């Protein structure tokens, strides 16, 4: 592929994208031009964009934690509840100034369980966010309660043993109802 053909495709796809040149990955996906063909002519994608007459794309700004907290608390205030991951994804899809899920997870932690105490502390520290404290406190309490339940069930070895025995008994009854010899389902050769 020639240099002029690639430049023509950069201009054409930018025209379809409201005059904004596509990024490297999307350009390759949309045009099926091989990276090899582009790299024969330019070492940097931004150089190709410049030569096509465009200002190169810039990277998205990084959000610091305070900005993330402000964005998320604004959504909580708007919804009147803590947003689901889907609601956050939808917000970032519809609002380019809103951080995406990956950005939030990288900064605040991989699970909402990690985010909520941080956001609660932020709301308690900031003036004007006192109305959001109950929302975060309630959500934080639910997670702590759930964690406690899981911890109690994991430490109750007697209950686990009883459950294991019940499952074994149910499996034995199921085998007996079908007329199978004991252990036939598990493939135990000594039981046949």
Secondary structure, DSSP 8 states (H G I E B T S, - for coil): --HHHHHHHHHHHHHHTTT----HHHHHHHH---HHHHHTT-SSHHHHHHHTT-----------HHHHHHHHHHHHHHHTS---HHHHHHHHHH-TTS--HHHHHHHH-SSHHHHHHHHHHHHHHSTT-HHHHHHHHHHHHHHHHHHHHHHHHHH-HHHHHHHHHHHHHHHHHHHHHTT--TTTTTT-GGG-
